[in-house]
Amino acid sequence: MNPDVYQAAAASALTTNDYVLEWIAENAQRCQPDAIEWCDGSEAEKRRLTDRAVEQGVLIPLNQKKRPGCYLHRSDANDVARVEHLTFICTPTKEEAGPTNHWMAPTEAYAKLATLLEGSMRGRTMYVVPYVMGPLGSPFSKIGIELTDSVYVALSMRIMTRMGKQALDLLGDSNDFSRGVHSMLDVNPDRRFICHFPEDNTVWSVGSNYGGNVLLGKKCLALRLGSYLGRRENWMAEHMLILGVESPEGQTTYVAAAFPSACGKTNFAMLIPPRRFQGWRIWTVGDDIAWMRVGADGKLWAINPEAGYFGVAPGTGPQSNPTALRLVERDTIFTNVAMTEDGDVWWEGLTDRPPSGLTDWHGHKYDPASGKPAAHPNSRFCAPATNNPFLSKRINDPEGVPISALVFGGRRATTIPLVLQSFNWIHGVYMGATMGSETTAAATGKVGVVRRDPMAMLPFCGYNMGDYFCHWLEMRARIPYPPKIFMVNWFRKGPTGSFVWPGYGDNMRVLKWIVDRVLGSVGGRETPVGWVPREGDLDLSGMSIASEDFMEATAVRPEEWKEEIRLQGEFFRTLDPYMPRALELQRELLMSAVEMGAPDGRGRTP
């Protein structure tokens, strides 16, 4: 590398931290950038980098009258999603990574990626992106630095994190920061790897420019490294939204919830109550990730480590998530959506029919008769959290918010009721450990196959999943006043194959029952597998749902559950010999209870 490049970068450095400067020098020597640019997080820098991205064709300006500050990015057609098969946990032994993760020995991974990174940034700029995950000054928060040759990444990290000089000021002279290195290379899938080194608090990502693979503060630090750090430091990094439910009397109850993909996670985080719930408000703390610690009061407290939303666009519409439509009206980077003739954006689900004259996500004229989508099914919006009109005022609270309920959800056509409360913490951990969603014909060729996704963390746990379950079980002893645990299923179908619950805003009715159960102000019906609401326990006023549909939605049928528990046992066996005995015993207890339960699944009431 030209010595003048590093000398110029060192002269303009935003820190005197020797650990940071030495690490940057080492990677600059390897990657050989033509320039090194420190990101300070200022508005002037945002304008400069945006202009550069437009000039390079990385960003396309949208109609600035309709969407001020909004731009479109089109990625390579082979680089449109996370690549789980190319994502590795690099622990000293394979057992530490566990059977659900792809593993590579650290020495092998460092050597392989170092070779790929050699000279990778010639002709490019290395952006030094310092950032904070979590509120500034919070004991929850973590500091990271990402070195990247992508201006798209630098601008997106500005939205998704507290990015800039403030991170380096908080770091001071400490060596405690997450080290991230990213290079697009030639965006070739054969040279694409996302490697996590939990013991080193390090991520190296090469060959991609898709957000989930390259915004290293998000899934990489916040979940994979975060989960590893959480186990070591006695806290929890979870793939959970955080919302606050405010009653007309001004009392706010906070809930964290985990959902696999395509189960309405962001919609739930931004739920708008139906008219029946006049005076009730839902406040979004976060839509994707929760870091949780035990507070001085003995309760579980959570922060959202992110500062923005990286949401899936298709399916986001006026009915499913009107709040999301408002937050993407300005200062948003869209990726792989379609563009209208007048420079606006469109995706499937935004309106019933596509407007004429669309340009598809490839940049070609869209033909509705082609049968292909105009927007990529995984197209995204990247928007600041401050755009959310219902953003919680406690988003930047250093202590976070107290969590009263944990909710797990999946997509199941049968068996799992609309809402189910666990009997206790161990039972709740069991519910989370066995949660899953049914596949579709389009995805697998066979309908109804349950893909287990424990706590929605299967792709994101940075260590052995069996040890992860143990961590959940061990946390109970550290939480004097633990949250109640629930499971929900918006997707149950009746005998005719139609959904028996309308979902969307009406999910507020289920959420209120959850809150009331936490407060001890509403009853329920005990079944062999947990508590469900009786018809009078759930506020159904103002909606048209037949009594038989409600009973179907909340039914617990022993024969279905016998098969479900058997299949859960098959999943547990894939984790042998790492499965904690406590969850095996819980499965046996549930099977015994189901076999002894009443034929109609009804039980005692409180």
C-alpha positions in Angstrom: 0.0 0.0 0.0 1.1 3.5 -0.7 2.5 4.8 2.6 1.0 8.2 1.9 -2.5 6.6 2.0 -2.2 5.4 5.5 -0.3 8.5 6.7 -3.1 10.7 5.4 -5.7 8.4 7.1 -3.8 8.5 10.3 -3.6 12.3 10.2 -7.3 12.5 9.8 -8.1 9.8 12.4 -11.0 10.4 14.7 -9.2 8.6 17.6 -5.8 8.2 19.2 -6.7 4.6 20.3 -3.6 2.5 19.5 -5.6 -0.7 19.4 -7.9 0.8 16.7 -5.1 2.4 14.7 -2.9 -0.7 14.7 -5.8 -2.9 13.6 -6.8 -0.6 10.8 -3.1 -0.4 9.6 -2.9 -4.2 9.6 -6.1 -4.5 7.5 -5.2 -1.6 5.2 -1.9 -3.3 4.5 -3.7 -6.5 3.6 -6.6 -5.0 1.5 -4.5 -2.2 -0.2 -7.2 0.5 -0.5 -6.5 3.6 -2.6 -7.9 5.8 0.2 -9.1 5.4 3.8 -12.0 7.5 4.9 -13.2 7.8 8.5 -17.0 8.1 9.0 -17.9 10.8 11.5 -21.7 10.4 11.2 -22.3 14.1 10.2 -25.0 15.4 7.9 -22.3 16.8 5.6 -20.7 13.4 5.3 -24.1 11.8 4.5 -24.6 14.3 1.7 -21.1 13.6 0.4 -21.3 9.9 0.5 -24.8 9.9 -1.0 -23.6 12.1 -3.9 -20.7 9.7 -4.5 -23.1 6.6 -4.4 -25.3 8.3 -7.0 -22.3 9.2 -9.2 -21.1 5.6 -9.1 -24.5 4.2 -9.9 -24.8 2.5 -6.5 -27.9 4.5 -5.6 -30.6 5.8 -7.9 -32.4 9.0 -6.7 -36.2 8.5 -6.3 -38.8 11.2 -6.7 -37.6 13.7 -4.1 -41.0 15.4 -4.0 -42.8 12.2 -3.1 -40.0 10.6 -1.1 -37.4 13.2 0.1 -34.0 11.7 0.9 -35.0 8.3 -0.6 -32.9 6.2 -3.0 -33.0 2.9 -4.7 -30.2 0.3 -4.7 -30.2 -2.7 -7.1 -28.0 -5.5 -6.0 -26.4 -8.3 -8.1 -29.0 -10.9 -8.9 -26.9 -13.6 -7.1 -26.6 -11.5 -4.0 -30.2 -10.9 -2.7 -30.4 -12.6 0.7 -28.5 -14.0 3.7 -26.5 -17.1 2.8 -26.8 -19.5 5.7 -24.8 -22.2 4.0 -21.9 -19.8 3.7 -22.1 -18.4 7.2 -19.7 -20.0 9.6 -19.2 -20.0 13.4 -15.4 -20.3 13.9 -14.9 -21.7 17.4 -11.9 -23.8 18.5 -13.9 -27.0 18.3 -16.9 -28.1 16.2 -18.8 -29.0 19.4 -18.8 -25.4 20.5 -20.6 -24.4 17.3 -23.0 -27.3 17.6 -24.9 -29.3 15.0 -27.1 -26.5 13.7 -24.3 -24.2 12.7 -21.8 -24.4 9.9 -18.3 -24.6 11.4 -14.8 -23.7 10.3 -11.7 -23.8 12.4 -10.5 -20.3 13.2 -7.0 -20.8 11.7 -8.5 -22.2 8.5 -11.1 -19.4 8.3 -8.6 -16.6 8.9 -6.2 -18.0 6.3 -8.8 -18.6 3.7 -10.4 -15.1 4.0 -7.0 -13.4 4.4 -6.1 -14.7 1.0 -9.3 -13.5 -0.5 -8.9 -10.0 1.1 -5.3 -9.6 -0.2 -5.4 -6.5 -2.4 -9.2 -6.6 -2.5 -9.6 -2.9 -2.1 -7.2 -1.7 -4.8 -9.0 1.0 -6.7 -11.5 1.4 -3.8 -12.0 3.4 -0.6 -11.8 1.7 2.7 -14.5 3.3 4.9 -13.9 3.1 8.7 -17.3 2.9 10.2 -17.3 3.2 14.0 -20.7 2.5 15.6 -22.6 1.8 18.8 -25.2 -0.9 19.2 -27.6 0.3 21.8 -28.3 3.7 23.5 -25.3 5.9 24.0 -23.9 5.4 27.5 -26.0 2.4 28.2 -24.4 -0.5 30.2 -26.1 -2.8 27.6 -24.4 -1.2 24.6 -21.5 -2.5 22.6 -19.0 -0.7 20.3 -18.0 -1.9 16.9 -15.9 -0.8 14.0 -16.5 -2.1 10.4 -14.0 -1.6 7.7 -15.8 -1.8 4.3 -15.2 -1.0 0.7 -19.0 -0.4 0.1 -20.4 3.1 0.2 -23.9 1.4 0.4 -22.8 -0.3 3.6 -21.4 2.9 5.0 -24.7 4.8 4.4 -26.8 1.9 5.6 -24.8 1.5 8.8 -25.5 5.2 9.4 -29.2 4.4 9.5 -29.0 1.1 11.4 -26.6 2.1 14.2 -25.5 5.1 16.2 -22.6 5.6 13.8 -19.7 8.1 13.9 -17.2 9.8 16.2 -19.5 9.4 19.2 -18.6 5.7 19.1 -14.9 6.3 19.2 -15.4 8.9 22.0 -17.2 6.3 24.1 -14.5 3.7 23.3 -11.7 5.9 24.4 -8.4 4.0 24.8 -10.2 0.6 25.4 -9.5 -2.5 23.4 -13.1 -3.7 23.9 -14.7 -3.3 20.5 -16.1 -5.7 17.8 -13.8 -5.9 14.8 -15.5 -6.2 11.4 -13.9 -6.4 8.0 -16.0 -6.5 4.8 -15.0 -6.5 1.2 -17.4 -7.0 -1.8 -14.6 -8.6 -3.8 -16.3 -9.3 -7.2 -19.7 -10.4 -5.6 -19.0 -13.9 -6.7 -20.9 -16.6 -4.7 -17.9 -18.9 -5.1 -15.9 -16.4 -3.1 -18.5 -15.5 -0.5 -18.0 -16.2 3.2 -19.4 -14.7 6.4 -17.2 -15.9 9.2 -17.7 -15.2 12.9 -15.0 -15.6 15.5 -16.8 -15.4 18.8 -13.7 -15.7 21.0 -12.1 -12.7 19.1 -15.3 -10.7 18.9 -14.6 -10.5 15.2 -16.5 -10.9 11.9 -15.0 -11.1 8.4 -17.4 -11.0 5.5 -16.4 -11.3 1.8 -18.0 -11.6 -1.6 -21.4 -10.0 -0.8 -23.1 -6.6 -0.6 -26.4 -7.8 0.8 -27.4 -6.1 4.1 -27.9 -9.3 6.2 -24.4 -10.4 5.2 -22.5 -7.1 5.4 -24.2 -4.8 7.9 -22.0 -6.4 10.5 -23.7 -4.7 13.5 -27.0 -6.4 12.8 -27.2 -10.2 12.7 -23.5 -10.7 13.0 -22.7 -8.7 16.2 -26.2 -8.2 17.6 -27.1 -11.9 17.5 -24.3 -14.3 16.6 -21.5 -12.7 18.5 -24.1 -11.1 20.9 -25.6 -14.5 21.9 -22.1 -15.8 22.6 -21.1 -12.7 24.7 -24.5 -12.9 26.4 -23.9 -16.5 27.6 -20.4 -15.5 28.8 -21.6 -12.3 30.6 -25.0 -13.6 31.9 -27.3 -11.7 29.5 -29.4 -12.6 26.5 -29.2 -11.5 22.8 -32.5 -12.5 21.2 -34.2 -12.3 17.8 -37.1 -10.4 19.3 -39.2 -7.3 18.8 -39.9 -5.1 21.8 -43.2 -3.1 22.1 -45.0 -1.2 24.8 -48.7 -1.5 25.4 -50.1 1.7 26.9 -53.6 1.6 28.4 -56.0 4.5 28.4 -55.0 5.1 32.0 -51.4 5.6 31.0 -49.9 2.3 32.2 -47.4 0.8 29.8 -46.5 -2.9 29.8 -43.5 -4.1 27.7 -43.5 -7.3 25.7 -40.7 -9.0 23.7 -41.6 -11.4 21.0 -39.8 -13.8 18.7 -41.2 -14.9 15.3 -39.6 -16.7 12.4 -39.7 -15.1 9.0 -43.1 -14.5 7.3 -44.9 -14.6 10.6 -45.8 -10.9 11.0 -43.0 -9.8 13.3 -42.6 -6.2 12.1 -46.4 -5.9 11.7 -46.8 -6.9 15.4 -44.1 -4.5 16.5 -46.0 -1.7 14.8 -49.5 -2.9 15.5 -52.4 -0.3 15.3 -55.2 -1.2 17.7 -58.7 -1.5 16.2 -61.3 1.2 16.9 -62.7 -0.8 19.8 -59.5 -0.1 21.7 -60.0 3.7 21.9 -57.2 5.2 24.0 -54.9 2.2 23.7 -51.5 2.8 22.1 -48.7 0.5 20.9 -45.2 2.0 21.0 -42.4 0.4 19.1 -39.1 0.0 20.9 -37.7 -2.4 18.3 -38.8 -4.7 15.5 -36.0 -7.3 15.3 -33.5 -7.6 18.1 -33.6 -7.4 21.9 -30.6 -7.4 24.4 -31.9 -8.4 27.8 -30.3 -8.2 31.3 -31.4 -8.6 34.8 -32.1 -5.3 36.4 -31.5 -4.1 40.0 -35.2 -4.7 40.6 -34.9 -8.4 39.7 -36.9 -8.0 36.5 -35.7 -8.6 32.9 -34.8 -5.3 31.1 -34.3 -4.9 27.4 -32.9 -2.5 24.9 -33.1 -2.5 21.1 -29.5 -2.3 20.0 -30.4 -0.9 16.5 -31.3 2.6 15.4 -33.2 1.7 12.2 -35.3 -0.8 10.4 -34.1 -3.2 7.7 -37.5 -4.6 6.8 -38.9 -6.8 4.1 -41.0 -4.7 1.6 -43.3 -7.2 -0.1 -46.4 -7.8 1.9 -46.1 -4.4 3.6 -49.3 -2.6 2.8 -52.1 -0.4 4.1 -53.8 -3.3 5.9 -50.8 -5.2 7.1 -48.6 -2.3 8.3 -49.7 1.3 7.7 -47.0 2.5 10.2 -44.2 1.0 8.1 -45.6 2.9 5.0 -45.3 6.1 7.0 -41.8 5.5 8.2 -40.4 4.9 4.6 -41.8 8.2 3.3 -38.4 9.9 3.7 -34.6 9.2 4.2 -34.9 5.6 3.2 -32.7 3.3 1.2 -34.8 0.8 -0.8 -33.1 -2.4 -2.2 -34.4 -4.4 -5.1 -38.0 -3.0 -5.1 -39.7 -1.9 -8.4 -39.7 1.7 -9.5 -42.7 3.5 -11.0 -42.7 5.8 -14.0 -42.6 8.9 -11.8 -39.7 7.7 -9.7 -41.6 6.2 -6.8 -41.3 2.6 -5.4 -43.7 -0.4 -5.6 -43.7 -3.9 -4.4 -46.2 -6.8 -4.3 -48.7 -6.1 -1.5 -48.4 -2.3 -1.6 -51.5 -2.1 -3.8 -53.8 -4.7 -5.3 -52.5 -4.3 -8.8 -49.1 -3.0 -10.1 -49.2 0.4 -11.8 -48.4 0.6 -15.4 -44.9 1.4 -16.6 -43.1 -0.3 -13.8 -39.4 -1.0 -13.9 -38.6 -4.3 -12.1 -35.9 -4.9 -9.6 -33.5 -5.9 -12.4 -33.9 -2.5 -14.0 -36.0 -3.9 -16.9 -39.5 -2.9 -18.1 -41.9 -5.0 -16.1 -44.4 -7.3 -17.8 -47.3 -8.3 -15.5 -48.0 -11.3 -17.8 -44.6 -12.7 -17.1 -45.7 -14.3 -13.8 -42.6 -13.0 -12.1 -42.7 -10.5 -9.3 -41.7 -6.9 -10.0 -39.9 -6.5 -6.7 -37.7 -9.2 -5.4 -39.5 -11.3 -2.6 -36.7 -10.3 -0.2 -36.5 -6.7 -1.3 -35.9 -4.3 1.6 -36.3 -0.9 3.1 -33.7 0.6 5.4 -35.2 3.5 7.4 -34.3 5.4 10.5 -36.3 4.5 13.7 -36.9 8.2 14.2 -39.3 8.1 11.1 -41.7 5.9 13.1 -44.6 8.0 14.3 -45.2 5.5 17.1 -41.6 5.2 18.3 -41.3 4.6 22.0 -40.0 7.6 23.9 -37.7 5.1 25.7 -35.9 4.0 22.6 -32.7 5.8 23.9 -33.2 5.0 27.6 -29.8 3.7 28.8 -31.6 1.2 31.2 -34.0 -0.1 28.6 -37.5 -1.2 29.4 -38.8 -3.8 31.9 -40.2 -6.9 30.1 -43.4 -8.4 31.5 -44.1 -11.0 28.8 -42.1 -13.0 26.3 -44.0 -14.3 23.3 -43.1 -17.0 20.7 -45.0 -17.3 17.5 -45.0 -19.4 14.4 -47.1 -20.2 11.3 -49.2 -23.3 11.9 -52.5 -24.4 10.3 -53.4 -26.8 13.0 -52.6 -27.9 16.6 -51.1 -24.6 18.0 -53.9 -22.4 19.5 -54.3 -18.7 18.9 -52.6 -18.0 22.2 -51.1 -20.3 24.8 -49.6 -19.4 28.2 -46.9 -21.6 29.7 -47.3 -23.1 33.2 -43.8 -21.8 34.3 -40.4 -20.8 33.0 -39.2 -24.2 32.0 -42.4 -24.9 30.1 -42.0 -21.6 28.4 -38.5 -22.3 27.4 -39.7 -25.6 26.0 -42.4 -23.8 24.0 -39.7 -21.5 22.5 -37.3 -24.4 21.9 -39.9 -26.3 19.8 -41.5 -23.4 17.9 -41.6 -23.6 14.2 -43.5 -22.8 11.0 -45.0 -25.0 8.2 -43.4 -24.8 4.8 -45.4 -24.0 1.7 -45.6 -26.0 -1.6 -43.6 -23.2 -3.3 -40.7 -23.6 -0.9 -40.5 -27.4 -0.6 -42.9 -29.2 -2.9 -44.8 -30.4 0.2 -47.2 -28.5 2.4 -47.3 -28.7 6.1 -43.7 -29.7 6.9 -42.8 -28.0 10.2 -39.4 -26.3 10.1 -38.3 -25.9 13.7 -36.7 -22.6 14.6 -36.0 -22.4 18.3 -36.7 -18.9 19.7 -36.4 -17.8 16.0 -32.6 -18.1 16.6 -31.6 -21.2 14.6 -29.7 -19.1 11.9 -28.4 -16.6 14.5 -27.2 -18.5 17.5 -23.4 -18.1 17.7 -22.7 -21.3 19.6 -24.1 -24.8 20.3 -27.9 -24.7 20.4 -28.0 -27.2 23.3 -25.9 -24.8 25.3 -28.2 -22.0 24.3 -31.2 -23.8 25.7 -29.1 -24.4 28.9 -28.5 -20.6 29.1 -32.2 -19.9 28.9 -32.8 -22.4 31.7 -30.0 -21.1 33.8 -31.3 -17.5 33.5 -34.3 -18.4 35.5 -32.2 -18.5 38.7 -30.9 -15.0 37.9 -34.3 -13.4 37.4 -36.2 -13.1 40.7 -39.3 -11.8 38.9 -39.3 -13.4 35.4 -41.7 -12.4 32.6 -44.6 -14.7 31.8 -44.1 -16.7 28.6 -46.7 -17.2 25.8 -47.0 -18.7 22.4 -49.2 -17.2 19.6 -50.4 -18.5 16.2 -52.2 -16.1 13.9 -52.4 -18.7 11.1 -54.7 -21.5 12.3 -57.2 -22.7 9.8 -60.6 -24.3 10.1 -62.1 -27.4 8.4 -62.7 -25.4 5.2 -59.0 -24.3 4.9 -59.7 -20.7 5.8 -58.0 -18.7 8.5 -60.2 -18.6 11.7 -58.6 -15.5 13.0 -58.4 -12.2 11.1 -55.0 -11.1 12.3 -53.4 -7.7 11.7 -54.9 -5.1 14.1 -57.2 -7.6 15.7 -54.1 -9.2 17.2 -54.4 -6.4 19.7 -57.1 -8.5 21.4 -54.7 -11.3 22.0 -52.0 -8.9 23.1 -54.5 -7.4 25.7 -55.2 -10.9 27.1 -51.5 -11.4 27.4 -51.1 -8.1 29.3 -54.1 -8.8 31.5 -52.7 -12.3 32.3 -49.5 -10.6 33.4 -51.5 -8.2 35.6 -53.6 -11.0 36.9 -56.9 -9.4 35.8 -58.3 -12.0 33.5 -59.1 -15.7 33.5 -58.3 -18.6 31.2 -58.8 -22.2 30.7 -56.2 -24.8 31.7 -55.4 -27.4 29.1 -52.8 -30.2 29.2 -50.3 -28.0 27.3 -50.9 -24.5 28.8 -53.5 -21.8 29.5 -55.8 -20.5 26.7 -58.5 -17.8 26.8 -62.2 -18.7 27.2 -64.6 -16.9 24.9 -65.4 -14.4 27.5 -61.7 -13.8 28.4 -60.8 -12.3 25.1 -62.4 -8.9 24.1 -64.2 -9.8 20.8 -66.5 -6.8 20.7 -66.6 -4.9 17.5 -65.4 -7.8 15.3 -67.4 -10.4 13.4 -66.1 -13.8 14.4 -68.3 -16.8 14.9 -68.3 -18.6 18.2 -67.3 -21.8 16.4 -64.3 -20.0 14.8 -63.1 -18.8 18.1 -63.4 -22.2 19.6 -61.5 -23.6 16.7 -58.8 -21.0 17.1 -58.2 -21.9 20.7 -58.8 -25.6 20.5 -56.3 -28.0 22.1 -56.9 -31.5 20.6 -55.0 -34.4 22.3 -54.5 -36.4 19.2 -52.9 -33.5 17.4 -50.7 -32.8 20.4 -49.6 -36.4 20.7 -48.2 -36.2 17.2 -46.8 -32.7 17.8 -44.9 -33.8 20.9 -43.6 -36.9 19.1 -42.2 -34.7 16.3 -40.7 -32.3 18.9 -38.9 -35.4 20.3 -37.5 -36.1 16.8 -36.2 -32.5 16.6 -34.6 -32.9 20.0 -32.7 -36.0 18.9 -31.0 -33.9 16.1 -29.3 -32.0 19.0 -28.2 -35.1 20.9 -26.0 -35.3 23.0 -26.3 -31.6 23.8 -30.0 -31.4 24.7 -30.6 -30.4 28.4 -32.3 -33.1 30.4 -34.8 -30.6 31.8 -36.4 -30.1 28.4 -36.5 -33.8 27.7 -38.3 -34.3 31.0 -40.7 -31.4 30.1 -41.6 -33.2 26.9 -42.3 -36.4 28.8 -44.5 -34.5 31.3 -46.5 -32.9 28.5 -47.0 -36.2 26.7 -48.2 -37.7 29.9 -50.6 -34.8 30.5 -52.0 -35.0 27.0 -52.5 -38.7 27.3 -54.4 -38.2 30.6 -56.2 -35.1 29.5 -60.0 -34.7 28.9 -61.0 -35.9 25.3 -62.1 -32.4 24.3 -59.0 -30.7 25.6 -60.9 -28.8 28.2 -59.6 -28.5 31.7 -60.0 -26.6 35.0 -60.7 -22.9 35.1 -59.2 -20.6 37.8 
